[in-house]
């Protein structure tokens, strides 16, 4: 029984690791988007909308 659990464990670990890595990627993308938006606002003000 322990061997079966050990054999199936790495598959589940990889799926969880992919989900965990997604939040870091999305937070980086949104941080860059916020920085880009703030730089555009300081350069152009409120002329674009």
PDB file with SEQRES, HELIX, SHEET and CRYST1 records, atoms N, CA, C and O in Angstrom:
SEQRES   1 A   49  UNK UNK UNK UNK UNK UNK UNK UNK UNK UNK UNK UNK UNK          
SEQRES   2 A   49  UNK UNK UNK UNK UNK UNK UNK UNK UNK UNK UNK UNK UNK          
SEQRES   3 A   49  UNK UNK UNK UNK UNK UNK UNK UNK UNK UNK UNK UNK UNK          
SEQRES   4 A   49  UNK UNK UNK UNK UNK UNK UNK UNK UNK UNK                      
HELIX    1 AA1 UNK A    2  UNK A   44  1                                  43    
CRYST1    1.000    1.000    1.000  90.00  90.00  90.00 P 1           1          
ATOM      1  N   UNK A   1       0.824  -1.188   0.000  1.00  0.00           N  
ATOM      2  CA  UNK A   1       0.000   0.000   0.000  1.00  0.00           C  
ATOM      3  C   UNK A   1       0.871   1.257   0.000  1.00  0.00           C  
ATOM      4  O   UNK A   1       0.588   2.222  -0.710  1.00  0.00           O  
ATOM      5  N   UNK A   2       1.928   1.231   0.801  1.00  0.00           N  
ATOM      6  CA  UNK A   2       2.816   2.389   0.857  1.00  0.00           C  
ATOM      7  C   UNK A   2       3.517   2.618  -0.483  1.00  0.00           C  
ATOM      8  O   UNK A   2       3.743   3.763  -0.875  1.00  0.00           O  
ATOM      9  N   UNK A   3       3.862   1.542  -1.183  1.00  0.00           N  
ATOM     10  CA  UNK A   3       4.523   1.670  -2.489  1.00  0.00           C  
ATOM     11  C   UNK A   3       3.590   2.302  -3.516  1.00  0.00           C  
ATOM     12  O   UNK A   3       4.033   3.089  -4.352  1.00  0.00           O  
ATOM     13  N   UNK A   4       2.318   1.970  -3.461  1.00  0.00           N  
ATOM     14  CA  UNK A   4       1.348   2.556  -4.394  1.00  0.00           C  
ATOM     15  C   UNK A   4       1.198   4.057  -4.128  1.00  0.00           C  
ATOM     16  O   UNK A   4       1.156   4.853  -5.067  1.00  0.00           O  
ATOM     17  N   UNK A   5       1.119   4.436  -2.877  1.00  0.00           N  
ATOM     18  CA  UNK A   5       1.018   5.863  -2.535  1.00  0.00           C  
ATOM     19  C   UNK A   5       2.280   6.597  -2.974  1.00  0.00           C  
ATOM     20  O   UNK A   5       2.193   7.698  -3.518  1.00  0.00           O  
ATOM     21  N   UNK A   6       3.437   6.014  -2.749  1.00  0.00           N  
ATOM     22  CA  UNK A   6       4.691   6.650  -3.126  1.00  0.00           C  
ATOM     23  C   UNK A   6       4.798   6.795  -4.645  1.00  0.00           C  
ATOM     24  O   UNK A   6       5.325   7.796  -5.130  1.00  0.00           O  
ATOM     25  N   UNK A   7       4.309   5.817  -5.395  1.00  0.00           N  
ATOM     26  CA  UNK A   7       4.368   5.885  -6.856  1.00  0.00           C  
ATOM     27  C   UNK A   7       3.444   6.965  -7.405  1.00  0.00           C  
ATOM     28  O   UNK A   7       3.784   7.605  -8.400  1.00  0.00           O  
ATOM     29  N   UNK A   8       2.307   7.184  -6.797  1.00  0.00           N  
ATOM     30  CA  UNK A   8       1.357   8.167  -7.317  1.00  0.00           C  
ATOM     31  C   UNK A   8       1.633   9.576  -6.798  1.00  0.00           C  
ATOM     32  O   UNK A   8       1.128  10.545  -7.366  1.00  0.00           O  
ATOM     33  N   UNK A   9       2.400   9.709  -5.762  1.00  0.00           N  
ATOM     34  CA  UNK A   9       2.644  11.019  -5.140  1.00  0.00           C  
ATOM     35  C   UNK A   9       3.309  12.038  -6.065  1.00  0.00           C  
ATOM     36  O   UNK A   9       2.836  13.174  -6.108  1.00  0.00           O  
ATOM     37  N   UNK A  10       4.372  11.716  -6.807  1.00  0.00           N  
ATOM     38  CA  UNK A  10       5.012  12.750  -7.633  1.00  0.00           C  
ATOM     39  C   UNK A  10       4.087  13.358  -8.691  1.00  0.00           C  
ATOM     40  O   UNK A  10       4.244  14.529  -9.035  1.00  0.00           O  
ATOM     41  N   UNK A  11       3.150  12.607  -9.200  1.00  0.00           N  
ATOM     42  CA  UNK A  11       2.225  13.168 -10.187  1.00  0.00           C  
ATOM     43  C   UNK A  11       1.373  14.264  -9.565  1.00  0.00           C  
ATOM     44  O   UNK A  11       1.151  15.304 -10.184  1.00  0.00           O  
ATOM     45  N   UNK A  12       0.898  14.042  -8.360  1.00  0.00           N  
ATOM     46  CA  UNK A  12       0.073  15.030  -7.696  1.00  0.00           C  
ATOM     47  C   UNK A  12       0.904  16.232  -7.250  1.00  0.00           C  
ATOM     48  O   UNK A  12       0.409  17.359  -7.240  1.00  0.00           O  
ATOM     49  N   UNK A  13       2.133  16.001  -6.891  1.00  0.00           N  
ATOM     50  CA  UNK A  13       3.001  17.098  -6.463  1.00  0.00           C  
ATOM     51  C   UNK A  13       3.265  18.058  -7.608  1.00  0.00           C  
ATOM     52  O   UNK A  13       3.295  19.271  -7.400  1.00  0.00           O  
ATOM     53  N   UNK A  14       3.455  17.543  -8.803  1.00  0.00           N  
ATOM     54  CA  UNK A  14       3.726  18.408  -9.951  1.00  0.00           C  
ATOM     55  C   UNK A  14       2.512  19.270 -10.293  1.00  0.00           C  
ATOM     56  O   UNK A  14       2.659  20.439 -10.651  1.00  0.00           O  
ATOM     57  N   UNK A  15       1.333  18.701 -10.185  1.00  0.00           N  
ATOM     58  CA  UNK A  15       0.116  19.479 -10.464  1.00  0.00           C  
ATOM     59  C   UNK A  15      -0.052  20.598  -9.453  1.00  0.00           C  
ATOM     60  O   UNK A  15      -0.439  21.707  -9.820  1.00  0.00           O  
ATOM     61  N   UNK A  16       0.230  20.331  -8.202  1.00  0.00           N  
ATOM     62  CA  UNK A  16       0.116  21.358  -7.167  1.00  0.00           C  
ATOM     63  C   UNK A  16       1.191  22.418  -7.358  1.00  0.00           C  
ATOM     64  O   UNK A  16       0.927  23.601  -7.143  1.00  0.00           O  
ATOM     65  N   UNK A  17       2.380  22.031  -7.751  1.00  0.00           N  
ATOM     66  CA  UNK A  17       3.460  22.991  -7.974  1.00  0.00           C  
ATOM     67  C   UNK A  17       3.124  23.934  -9.128  1.00  0.00           C  
ATOM     68  O   UNK A  17       3.467  25.115  -9.075  1.00  0.00           O  
ATOM     69  N   UNK A  18       2.460  23.433 -10.164  1.00  0.00           N  
ATOM     70  CA  UNK A  18       2.058  24.297 -11.268  1.00  0.00           C  
ATOM     71  C   UNK A  18       1.027  25.319 -10.820  1.00  0.00           C  
ATOM     72  O   UNK A  18       1.082  26.476 -11.236  1.00  0.00           O  
ATOM     73  N   UNK A  19       0.091  24.910  -9.982  1.00  0.00           N  
ATOM     74  CA  UNK A  19      -0.910  25.841  -9.467  1.00  0.00           C  
ATOM     75  C   UNK A  19      -0.241  26.874  -8.582  1.00  0.00           C  
ATOM     76  O   UNK A  19      -0.594  28.052  -8.641  1.00  0.00           O  
ATOM     77  N   UNK A  20       0.709  26.466  -7.768  1.00  0.00           N  
ATOM     78  CA  UNK A  20       1.414  27.385  -6.871  1.00  0.00           C  
ATOM     79  C   UNK A  20       2.233  28.386  -7.670  1.00  0.00           C  
ATOM     80  O   UNK A  20       2.310  29.553  -7.285  1.00  0.00           O  
ATOM     81  N   UNK A  21       2.842  27.970  -8.762  1.00  0.00           N  
ATOM     82  CA  UNK A  21       3.651  28.878  -9.561  1.00  0.00           C  
ATOM     83  C   UNK A  21       2.822  29.888 -10.336  1.00  0.00           C  
ATOM     84  O   UNK A  21       3.324  30.946 -10.716  1.00  0.00           O  
ATOM     85  N   UNK A  22       1.559  29.570 -10.571  1.00  0.00           N  
ATOM     86  CA  UNK A  22       0.692  30.464 -11.346  1.00  0.00           C  
ATOM     87  C   UNK A  22       0.470  31.787 -10.627  1.00  0.00           C  
ATOM     88  O   UNK A  22       0.434  32.830 -11.279  1.00  0.00           O  
ATOM     89  N   UNK A  23       0.319  31.782  -9.297  1.00  0.00           N  
ATOM     90  CA  UNK A  23       0.068  33.033  -8.591  1.00  0.00           C  
ATOM     91  C   UNK A  23       1.280  33.960  -8.650  1.00  0.00           C  
ATOM     92  O   UNK A  23       1.124  35.181  -8.687  1.00  0.00           O  
ATOM     93  N   UNK A  24       2.469  33.397  -8.659  1.00  0.00           N  
ATOM     94  CA  UNK A  24       3.667  34.230  -8.757  1.00  0.00           C  
ATOM     95  C   UNK A  24       3.785  34.865 -10.143  1.00  0.00           C  
ATOM     96  O   UNK A  24       4.168  36.029 -10.268  1.00  0.00           O  
ATOM     97  N   UNK A  25       3.458  34.104 -11.172  1.00  0.00           N  
ATOM     98  CA  UNK A  25       3.517  34.638 -12.536  1.00  0.00           C  
ATOM     99  C   UNK A  25       2.476  35.732 -12.721  1.00  0.00           C  
ATOM    100  O   UNK A  25       2.770  36.782 -13.292  1.00  0.00           O  
ATOM    101  N   UNK A  26       1.254  35.487 -12.238  1.00  0.00           N  
ATOM    102  CA  UNK A  26       0.194  36.481 -12.398  1.00  0.00           C  
ATOM    103  C   UNK A  26       0.491  37.742 -11.597  1.00  0.00           C  
ATOM    104  O   UNK A  26       0.211  38.842 -12.074  1.00  0.00           O  
ATOM    105  N   UNK A  27       1.046  37.617 -10.404  1.00  0.00           N  
ATOM    106  CA  UNK A  27       1.373  38.801  -9.621  1.00  0.00           C  
ATOM    107  C   UNK A  27       2.470  39.611 -10.296  1.00  0.00           C  
ATOM    108  O   UNK A  27       2.448  40.841 -10.237  1.00  0.00           O  
ATOM    109  N   UNK A  28       3.419  38.954 -10.929  1.00  0.00           N  
ATOM    110  CA  UNK A  28       4.456  39.673 -11.668  1.00  0.00           C  
ATOM    111  C   UNK A  28       3.860  40.400 -12.868  1.00  0.00           C  
ATOM    112  O   UNK A  28       4.193  41.560 -13.113  1.00  0.00           O  
ATOM    113  N   UNK A  29       2.988  39.739 -13.613  1.00  0.00           N  
ATOM    114  CA  UNK A  29       2.375  40.378 -14.774  1.00  0.00           C  
ATOM    115  C   UNK A  29       1.533  41.577 -14.369  1.00  0.00           C  
ATOM    116  O   UNK A  29       1.608  42.622 -15.015  1.00  0.00           O  
ATOM    117  N   UNK A  30       0.732  41.452 -13.317  1.00  0.00           N  
ATOM    118  CA  UNK A  30      -0.090  42.569 -12.880  1.00  0.00           C  
ATOM    119  C   UNK A  30       0.757  43.689 -12.285  1.00  0.00           C  
ATOM    120  O   UNK A  30       0.396  44.860 -12.409  1.00  0.00           O  
ATOM    121  N   UNK A  31       1.856  43.363 -11.653  1.00  0.00           N  
ATOM    122  CA  UNK A  31       2.752  44.403 -11.138  1.00  0.00           C  
ATOM    123  C   UNK A  31       3.375  45.204 -12.273  1.00  0.00           C  
ATOM    124  O   UNK A  31       3.466  46.430 -12.200  1.00  0.00           O  
ATOM    125  N   UNK A  32       3.802  44.507 -13.321  1.00  0.00           N  
ATOM    126  CA  UNK A  32       4.368  45.185 -14.481  1.00  0.00           C  
ATOM    127  C   UNK A  32       3.297  46.033 -15.173  1.00  0.00           C  
ATOM    128  O   UNK A  32       3.588  47.141 -15.622  1.00  0.00           O  
ATOM    129  N   UNK A  33       2.066  45.526 -15.264  1.00  0.00           N  
ATOM    130  CA  UNK A  33       0.972  46.283 -15.876  1.00  0.00           C  
ATOM    131  C   UNK A  33       0.651  47.531 -15.057  1.00  0.00           C  
ATOM    132  O   UNK A  33       0.390  48.588 -15.631  1.00  0.00           O  
ATOM    133  N   UNK A  34       0.666  47.431 -13.736  1.00  0.00           N  
ATOM    134  CA  UNK A  34       0.418  48.595 -12.885  1.00  0.00           C  
ATOM    135  C   UNK A  34       1.540  49.619 -13.015  1.00  0.00           C  
ATOM    136  O   UNK A  34       1.279  50.822 -13.056  1.00  0.00           O  
ATOM    137  N   UNK A  35       2.769  49.159 -13.080  1.00  0.00           N  
ATOM    138  CA  UNK A  35       3.894  50.070 -13.260  1.00  0.00           C  
ATOM    139  C   UNK A  35       3.809  50.777 -14.610  1.00  0.00           C  
ATOM    140  O   UNK A  35       4.048  51.981 -14.702  1.00  0.00           O  
ATOM    141  N   UNK A  36       3.469  50.026 -15.652  1.00  0.00           N  
ATOM    142  CA  UNK A  36       3.318  50.598 -16.987  1.00  0.00           C  
ATOM    143  C   UNK A  36       2.202  51.647 -16.996  1.00  0.00           C  
ATOM    144  O   UNK A  36       2.367  52.729 -17.560  1.00  0.00           O  
ATOM    145  N   UNK A  37       1.079  51.326 -16.376  1.00  0.00           N  
ATOM    146  CA  UNK A  37      -0.031  52.279 -16.328  1.00  0.00           C  
ATOM    147  C   UNK A  37       0.316  53.535 -15.553  1.00  0.00           C  
ATOM    148  O   UNK A  37      -0.066  54.635 -15.950  1.00  0.00           O  
ATOM    149  N   UNK A  38       1.032  53.382 -14.458  1.00  0.00           N  
ATOM    150  CA  UNK A  38       1.398  54.568 -13.681  1.00  0.00           C  
ATOM    151  C   UNK A  38       2.426  55.423 -14.417  1.00  0.00           C  
ATOM    152  O   UNK A  38       2.381  56.650 -14.326  1.00  0.00           O  
ATOM    153  N   UNK A  39       3.344  54.801 -15.137  1.00  0.00           N  
ATOM    154  CA  UNK A  39       4.309  55.575 -15.913  1.00  0.00           C  
ATOM    155  C   UNK A  39       3.637  56.305 -17.074  1.00  0.00           C  
ATOM    156  O   UNK A  39       3.979  57.449 -17.370  1.00  0.00           O  
ATOM    157  N   UNK A  40       2.687  55.648 -17.727  1.00  0.00           N  
ATOM    158  CA  UNK A  40       1.936  56.318 -18.798  1.00  0.00           C  
ATOM    159  C   UNK A  40       1.140  57.496 -18.245  1.00  0.00           C  
ATOM    160  O   UNK A  40       1.053  58.541 -18.891  1.00  0.00           O  
ATOM    161  N   UNK A  41       0.566  57.341 -17.070  1.00  0.00           N  
ATOM    162  CA  UNK A  41      -0.216  58.424 -16.486  1.00  0.00           C  
ATOM    163  C   UNK A  41       0.668  59.606 -16.130  1.00  0.00           C  
ATOM    164  O   UNK A  41       0.280  60.756 -16.332  1.00  0.00           O  
ATOM    165  N   UNK A  42       1.869  59.327 -15.594  1.00  0.00           N  
ATOM    166  CA  UNK A  42       2.745  60.438 -15.248  1.00  0.00           C  
ATOM    167  C   UNK A  42       3.299  61.119 -16.495  1.00  0.00           C  
ATOM    168  O   UNK A  42       3.583  62.317 -16.461  1.00  0.00           O  
ATOM    169  N   UNK A  43       3.461  60.385 -17.594  1.00  0.00           N  
ATOM    170  CA  UNK A  43       3.952  60.991 -18.828  1.00  0.00           C  
ATOM    171  C   UNK A  43       2.857  61.789 -19.550  1.00  0.00           C  
ATOM    172  O   UNK A  43       3.101  62.907 -20.003  1.00  0.00           O  
ATOM    173  N   UNK A  44       1.664  61.218 -19.654  1.00  0.00           N  
ATOM    174  CA  UNK A  44       0.603  61.815 -20.467  1.00  0.00           C  
ATOM    175  C   UNK A  44      -0.499  62.452 -19.646  1.00  0.00           C  
ATOM    176  O   UNK A  44      -1.339  63.155 -20.207  1.00  0.00           O  
ATOM    177  N   UNK A  45      -0.532  62.240 -18.362  1.00  0.00           N  
ATOM    178  CA  UNK A  45      -1.620  62.765 -17.538  1.00  0.00           C  
ATOM    179  C   UNK A  45      -2.923  62.071 -17.852  1.00  0.00           C  
ATOM    180  O   UNK A  45      -2.956  60.858 -18.060  1.00  0.00           O  
ATOM    181  N   UNK A  46      -3.998  62.837 -17.887  1.00  0.00           N  
ATOM    182  CA  UNK A  46      -5.316  62.258 -18.143  1.00  0.00           C  
ATOM    183  C   UNK A  46      -5.795  62.601 -19.546  1.00  0.00           C  
ATOM    184  O   UNK A  46      -6.996  62.765 -19.762  1.00  0.00           O  
ATOM    185  N   UNK A  47      -4.882  62.713 -20.502  1.00  0.00           N  
ATOM    186  CA  UNK A  47      -5.231  63.080 -21.877  1.00  0.00           C  
ATOM    187  C   UNK A  47      -5.834  61.916 -22.649  1.00  0.00           C  
ATOM    188  O   UNK A  47      -6.566  62.139 -23.613  1.00  0.00           O  
ATOM    189  N   UNK A  48      -5.542  60.663 -22.247  1.00  0.00           N  
ATOM    190  CA  UNK A  48      -5.959  59.500 -23.022  1.00  0.00           C  
ATOM    191  C   UNK A  48      -7.315  58.957 -22.603  1.00  0.00           C  
ATOM    192  O   UNK A  48      -7.716  57.911 -23.112  1.00  0.00           O  
ATOM    193  N   UNK A  49      -8.006  59.576 -21.749  1.00  0.00           N  
ATOM    194  CA  UNK A  49      -9.275  58.977 -21.386  1.00  0.00           C  
ATOM    195  C   UNK A  49      -9.877  59.652 -20.285  1.00  0.00           C  
ATOM    196  O   UNK A  49     -10.962  59.272 -19.847  1.00  0.00           O  
TER     197      UNK A  49                                                      
END                                                                             
